[in-house]
Amino acid sequence: MKEINHTNFAEWLNKSVMYVIFLAISFLVLYPLVYVVAGAFSPGNSIAAMSIVPFGDGFTVAHFADLFTKTDYGRWFANTLAISLATSAATVVVSSLSAYVFSRFSFRLKKPFLMSLLILQIFPSFVGMIAIYVILLRCGGLDTLWGLVLVYTAGNIPYNTWLVKNYMDTVSRNLDEAARIDGAGHLRVFWQIILPVARPIITFLAITSFTAPWMDFIFPKMVLRSSEKMTLAVGLFGFVSDKKNEFTIFAAGALLIAVPFVLFFLITQKTLVTSFGGAAVKE
């Protein structure tokens, strides 16, 4: 009887310790997020004047109105959306075509080219920031949106080419041969045969290529200069710099940044699951 009670007490103690640890981790993760959401709807500007209790200072939506009436937030949002969409589209086109070439063709220096892509991916993008700045300066890409798209696309190509190429290697070559027997050329095989089968990895590639420019701060800070060309990350940073202390407006802008991602995943969640599930049906 004592052994049973001892076992039950040990299980209860283990569960209690686990629950305490999980609750502590959840609090540390969720509290900053809830605090930012509360800051977006709290009166005032300074973070020092806010209560440590979320929504303890009242409720207002004035900060969201100030974003679009007193700042260039709308333009920053449009710039960031244009850069992210262009980067995603360019990365998908260039990486998928490059992956198709490396996956389906044999040519001299193929392995050295693949190895060079892998070596380039080892070095972080920050290593070449000075070189990137000089190149954009000489080609007129500074303070332009297309210059930033060029930087992001070039940085995405090495890893994503490897990623898509490895996926295309798993697609049966019998599909290619059957299409060529019917008279299809390489471009038609790529567009009508390979791309539909590779839709899961292409979807993943488009999402990741869109997310990185949307959240990036360092490269827009280096490339862009004028206020009308700024992205969301650079523009919002100005609200919490040494010259300004408008945390509530910053929180409102940061909250709006997350809205497109939430809506996107809610809309495409079923499609993504279906696509990845269908990816398992291959030879």
C-alpha positions in Angstrom: 0.0 0.0 0.0 2.8 2.3 0.9 4.5 1.5 -2.5 1.4 2.4 -4.4 1.0 5.7 -2.5 4.7 6.5 -3.1 4.3 5.8 -6.8 1.2 7.9 -7.1 2.9 10.8 -5.2 5.9 10.5 -7.6 3.7 10.7 -10.6 1.8 13.6 -9.2 5.0 15.4 -8.4 6.4 14.9 -11.9 3.2 16.2 -13.5 3.2 19.2 -11.2 6.8 20.0 -12.0 6.1 19.6 -15.8 3.1 21.9 -15.6 5.0 24.5 -13.7 7.8 24.5 -16.2 5.4 24.6 -19.2 3.4 27.4 -17.6 6.6 29.4 -16.9 7.8 28.9 -20.5 4.4 29.9 -21.9 4.3 33.0 -19.8 7.8 34.1 -20.9 6.8 33.5 -24.6 3.3 34.9 -24.6 3.6 37.9 -22.2 5.8 40.0 -24.6 3.3 39.3 -27.4 0.3 40.2 -25.3 2.1 43.3 -24.0 2.8 44.5 -27.6 -0.9 43.9 -28.5 -1.9 45.8 -25.3 0.5 48.6 -26.2 -1.2 49.1 -29.5 -4.5 49.8 -27.8 -3.2 51.7 -24.8 -3.5 55.5 -24.4 -0.3 57.5 -24.3 3.0 57.1 -26.2 5.9 56.1 -23.9 6.5 52.5 -22.8 7.6 53.8 -19.4 4.1 55.1 -18.7 2.4 51.8 -19.5 1.1 49.5 -16.9 2.8 46.1 -16.6 -0.7 44.6 -16.6 -1.9 44.3 -20.2 -4.8 46.6 -21.0 -4.5 48.2 -17.6 -4.4 51.8 -18.9 -7.6 51.7 -21.0 -8.4 51.1 -24.6 -8.0 53.3 -27.7 -7.6 52.8 -31.5 -6.2 56.3 -32.1 -2.7 54.9 -32.7 -3.9 53.0 -35.8 -5.4 56.2 -37.2 -2.2 58.1 -36.5 -0.2 55.5 -38.4 -2.1 56.4 -41.6 -2.7 60.1 -41.1 0.5 61.3 -39.4 3.2 58.9 -40.9 4.0 57.3 -44.2 3.0 53.9 -42.9 0.7 53.2 -45.9 3.6 53.8 -48.3 6.0 51.7 -46.2 3.5 48.9 -46.2 3.1 49.1 -50.0 6.9 49.2 -50.5 7.4 46.2 -48.3 4.6 44.3 -50.0 6.0 45.1 -53.5 9.5 44.1 -52.5 8.3 40.8 -50.9 6.1 39.9 -53.8 8.8 40.7 -56.4 11.5 38.8 -54.5 9.2 35.8 -54.1 8.3 35.7 -57.7 11.9 36.2 -58.9 13.2 33.6 -56.5 10.6 31.0 -57.6 11.3 31.6 -61.3 15.1 31.6 -61.1 15.6 28.9 -58.6 13.1 26.5 -60.1 14.6 26.9 -63.6 18.1 26.5 -62.3 17.0 23.4 -60.3 15.4 21.9 -63.4 18.6 22.4 -65.3 20.8 20.8 -62.6 18.4 18.0 -62.1 17.6 17.0 -65.6 20.7 17.9 -67.7 24.3 16.6 -67.6 27.0 19.0 -68.7 30.6 19.9 -68.0 31.4 21.6 -64.7 28.0 20.6 -63.3 29.4 19.4 -60.0 31.7 22.4 -59.5 28.7 24.7 -60.1 26.7 22.9 -57.5 29.6 22.9 -55.1 30.0 26.7 -55.7 26.4 27.3 -54.8 26.8 25.3 -51.6 30.0 27.2 -50.7 28.3 30.5 -51.3 25.5 29.5 -48.9 28.0 28.8 -46.1 28.9 32.5 -45.9 26.3 34.8 -44.4 25.0 37.7 -46.4 26.5 40.2 -44.1 30.0 39.3 -45.2 29.4 40.9 -48.5 27.6 44.0 -47.4 30.4 46.3 -48.5 30.6 44.7 -51.9 26.8 44.8 -52.2 26.8 48.5 -51.3 29.5 49.3 -53.9 27.8 47.3 -56.7 24.4 49.0 -56.0 26.2 52.4 -55.9 27.8 51.9 -59.3 24.7 50.5 -61.0 22.3 53.1 -59.5 20.5 50.6 -57.2 20.8 52.6 -54.0 17.6 54.0 -52.6 15.6 52.0 -55.0 13.1 49.1 -54.5 14.5 47.1 -57.4 18.0 47.2 -55.9 16.7 45.6 -52.7 14.8 43.0 -54.7 18.1 42.2 -56.6 19.9 41.7 -53.3 17.3 39.4 -51.8 16.9 37.4 -55.0 20.7 36.9 -55.4 20.9 35.8 -51.8 18.1 33.3 -52.1 19.3 31.5 -55.3 22.1 29.3 -53.9 20.2 27.5 -51.1 16.9 27.4 -52.9 18.4 26.0 -56.0 19.8 23.1 -54.0 16.5 22.7 -52.2 14.3 22.5 -55.3 16.9 20.4 -57.2 16.9 17.7 -54.6 13.1 17.6 -54.7 13.1 17.4 -58.5 15.5 14.5 -58.3 12.8 12.4 -56.6 10.4 13.0 -59.5 10.4 10.1 -61.9 12.1 10.7 -65.2 9.5 8.5 -66.9 7.2 11.5 -66.9 9.8 13.5 -68.9 10.3 10.7 -71.3 6.6 10.2 -71.9 6.1 13.9 -72.5 9.0 14.0 -75.0 7.5 11.1 -76.9 4.4 13.1 -77.3 6.5 15.9 -78.8 6.9 18.2 -75.7 10.0 20.4 -75.5 12.1 21.1 -72.4 10.1 24.3 -71.5 6.8 22.5 -71.9 8.0 19.6 -69.8 9.1 22.0 -67.1 5.9 24.0 -67.1 3.3 21.3 -67.5 5.0 18.2 -65.9 7.6 19.1 -63.4 6.1 22.3 -61.8 2.7 20.7 -61.0 4.4 17.7 -59.3 6.8 20.1 -57.5 4.0 22.3 -56.3 4.6 21.6 -52.5 8.3 22.7 -52.6 7.4 25.6 -54.9 4.8 26.8 -52.4 7.2 26.5 -49.5 9.8 28.4 -51.6 7.4 31.2 -52.3 6.4 31.5 -48.6 9.9 31.6 -47.3 11.1 34.0 -50.0 8.2 36.3 -49.1 8.7 36.2 -45.4 12.4 37.2 -45.3 12.1 40.6 -47.0 8.9 41.3 -45.1 10.8 41.1 -41.7 14.3 42.2 -42.7 15.8 45.4 -41.3 19.5 45.4 -42.0 19.6 45.5 -45.8 16.7 48.1 -46.2 18.6 50.2 -43.7 21.7 50.0 -45.8 20.1 50.4 -49.2 17.2 52.8 -48.7 17.6 56.5 -47.8 14.4 58.5 -48.4 11.3 58.2 -46.3 9.0 57.4 -49.3 11.2 54.3 -50.1 11.5 52.9 -46.6 10.1 49.5 -45.6 8.0 48.7 -42.5 10.9 47.5 -40.4 13.0 50.7 -41.0 10.0 53.0 -40.7 8.8 51.5 -37.5 12.3 51.5 -35.9 12.2 55.3 -36.1 9.4 55.3 -33.5 11.6 53.6 -30.8 15.0 55.2 -31.6 16.9 57.7 -29.4 15.1 60.6 -31.0 11.6 59.2 -30.4 9.8 57.2 -27.8 6.4 56.3 -29.3 6.1 52.7 -28.3 2.4 52.5 -28.7 2.4 53.6 -32.3 5.3 51.2 -32.9 3.2 48.4 -31.3 0.2 49.3 -33.5 2.3 49.1 -36.7 3.9 45.9 -35.6 0.5 44.4 -35.0 -0.7 45.3 -38.5 2.4 43.6 -39.9 1.3 40.3 -38.6 -2.2 40.5 -40.1 -1.2 39.4 -43.7 0.6 36.3 -42.4 -2.3 35.3 -40.1 -4.8 35.7 -43.0 -2.6 33.9 -45.4 -2.1 30.9 -43.3 -5.8 30.7 -42.4 -6.7 30.8 -46.0 -4.0 28.5 -47.4 -3.6 26.1 -44.5 -5.8 23.4 -46.1 -4.2 23.9 -49.5 -0.7 23.5 -48.0 -1.6 20.4 -46.1 -3.2 18.9 -49.2 -0.2 19.8 -51.3 2.4 18.3 -48.9 0.2 15.2 -48.5 0.0 14.7 -52.3 3.8 15.1 -52.5 4.2 11.6 -51.0 2.6 10.0 -54.1 5.7 9.7 -56.4 7.7 6.9 -57.9 
